[in-house]
Amino acid sequence: MNIGEFVKGVAAATGTGDAEAKKFVAAVFDQVASAAAKGDEVSIPGFGKFAVKSRPERQGRNPSTGEAITIAASKNVSFTAAKGLKEKL
């Protein structure tokens, strides 16, 4: 499913037009991204939880040369499915 199909599904479920549904979808994703940027967790009951996880600096290897390199610390967004979503799968 791409964003266009997703928007059409939201429009059909809410009885709105595609343009209005696209605004709703964009607003939801913007809120999740804003919360993640602040380091906050977003929990949607019955769907799942978006959380920011930190990865510490670590040692790695350059695959072409075998040289040891330091991989910088980073932050990633993770998603954990809720029980309701898992049951639908």
Summary of the structure (lengths in Angstrom):
residues: 89
radius of gyration: 18.6
end to end distance: 15.9
largest distance: 58.0
contacts: 188
relative contact order: 0.13
helix: 44%
strand: 30%
